[in-house]
Amino acid sequence: MHPLQNRGRTLSLQPRELQEALDHARVQQADEQWRAKYATRAGIEGTIHQAVAVTGIRRARYRGLHKTHLEHVFSAVALNLIRLDAWWNGHPLDRTRTSHLAQLDLAA
């Protein structure tokens, strides 16, 4: 028999200070002001993800501050053009994840 089989469930308790901090954070997340602030952050992270995925901005192709800055400017222009094209043609930019189960349902 495998040593981890038939051990049942375990209960882990956090230290009181950590649990109280987690509880406080979860209460704050229910606030509408927190959600608006997080939506801004999510938009920024989406832009960064798009820049990395589309332009490969994570690593600069050139050396030197001026050339790297120019590359970043061109990447920003490219992202703006991609977004304008999507907006003008009515295509949403977000490609939300579809679970395997939902993909099977769509195939049927």
Backbone torsions as a table, in degrees:
resi	resn	phi	psi	omega
1	MET	NA	141.0	178.5
2	HIS	-67.5	140.2	-176.3
3	PRO	-64.9	-20.7	-178.9
4	LEU	-95.2	-4.7	179.9
5	GLN	-79.1	151.4	175.3
6	ASN	58.3	33.2	176.8
7	ARG	-91.6	-16.1	-179.0
8	GLY	79.0	-169.5	-178.8
9	ARG	-89.2	154.7	176.4
10	THR	-122.3	153.0	179.3
11	LEU	-115.3	125.0	178.7
12	SER	-112.1	131.6	177.9
13	LEU	-112.2	134.5	177.3
14	GLN	-83.1	157.2	170.9
15	PRO	-59.1	149.6	-173.9
16	ARG	-54.1	-44.6	-177.8
17	GLU	-62.5	-41.9	179.9
18	LEU	-67.2	-42.2	179.6
19	GLN	-64.6	-40.4	178.3
20	GLU	-65.9	-38.3	177.5
21	ALA	-64.9	-40.6	177.2
22	LEU	-63.7	-44.1	178.9
23	ASP	-62.3	-41.6	179.3
24	HIS	-64.0	-42.5	179.1
25	ALA	-63.9	-38.9	179.7
26	ARG	-67.8	-34.9	176.8
27	VAL	-67.5	-41.2	179.4
28	GLN	-63.8	-33.9	-177.7
29	GLN	-66.6	-18.7	178.4
30	ALA	-80.4	-12.4	-177.9
31	ASP	-75.5	140.3	-178.2
32	GLU	-67.3	-35.4	178.7
33	GLN	-64.3	-40.5	177.8
34	TRP	-63.6	-41.2	-179.6
35	ARG	-64.3	-38.3	178.4
36	ALA	-66.2	-40.8	178.0
37	LYS	-65.2	-40.4	179.7
38	TYR	-68.9	-33.6	178.1
39	ALA	-62.9	-37.8	176.3
40	THR	-63.2	-44.9	179.4
41	ARG	-63.2	-40.8	179.6
42	ALA	-63.4	-37.2	177.2
43	GLY	-65.5	-40.1	178.4
44	ILE	-65.9	-43.7	179.1
45	GLU	-65.1	-34.2	176.1
46	GLY	-65.3	-39.0	177.8
47	THR	-65.7	-42.7	178.6
48	ILE	-63.3	-42.8	178.3
49	HIS	-61.5	-43.2	179.5
50	GLN	-64.0	-40.5	179.2
51	ALA	-63.4	-41.1	179.5
52	VAL	-69.0	-42.8	-176.5
53	ALA	-70.6	-39.3	-173.3
54	VAL	-88.2	-45.1	-172.5
55	THR	-105.5	-8.1	-178.7
56	GLY	63.6	39.6	-172.6
57	ILE	-74.4	-5.3	-178.2
58	ARG	-62.3	-35.6	179.0
59	ARG	-122.3	127.6	-179.8
60	ALA	-74.6	142.1	178.7
61	ARG	-81.9	-20.7	-173.1
62	TYR	-120.7	161.9	176.3
63	ARG	-105.1	147.9	178.8
64	GLY	104.7	142.4	-175.9
65	LEU	-63.3	-41.1	-176.5
66	HIS	-67.3	-43.8	-179.9
67	LYS	-68.4	-39.4	178.2
68	THR	-65.3	-40.9	177.4
69	HIS	-61.3	-43.9	178.7
70	LEU	-62.4	-39.0	176.6
71	GLU	-62.3	-40.5	178.7
72	HIS	-66.1	-39.1	178.0
73	VAL	-63.6	-45.3	178.1
74	PHE	-62.2	-38.0	177.8
75	SER	-64.1	-40.9	178.9
76	ALA	-65.4	-39.7	177.8
77	VAL	-63.9	-42.6	179.2
78	ALA	-61.2	-44.1	178.1
79	LEU	-61.8	-42.0	179.0
80	ASN	-63.3	-40.1	178.3
81	LEU	-66.4	-40.4	177.4
82	ILE	-61.9	-43.3	-179.2
83	ARG	-69.8	-38.9	176.5
84	LEU	-63.1	-43.6	178.5
85	ASP	-60.0	-43.9	179.2
86	ALA	-64.3	-39.4	-178.8
87	TRP	-69.6	-43.5	-179.7
88	TRP	-64.7	-34.0	-177.6
89	ASN	-95.3	1.4	176.2
90	GLY	72.5	24.9	178.3
91	HIS	-100.5	124.5	177.6
92	PRO	-70.3	146.6	180.0
93	LEU	-84.3	-27.9	-174.0
94	ASP	-73.4	128.6	174.2
95	ARG	-110.8	89.1	-176.8
96	THR	-72.4	151.2	-177.9
97	ARG	-72.2	137.6	175.5
98	THR	-114.3	125.8	-177.9
99	SER	-66.5	161.2	178.6
100	HIS	-60.5	-38.0	-180.0
101	LEU	-65.4	-42.3	178.1
102	ALA	-66.6	-35.4	177.3
103	GLN	-65.5	-38.1	177.6
104	LEU	-65.7	-38.3	179.5
105	ASP	-66.6	-38.5	178.7
106	LEU	-69.2	-31.0	-179.2
107	ALA	-72.5	-26.5	-176.0
108	ALA	-79.2	NA	NA
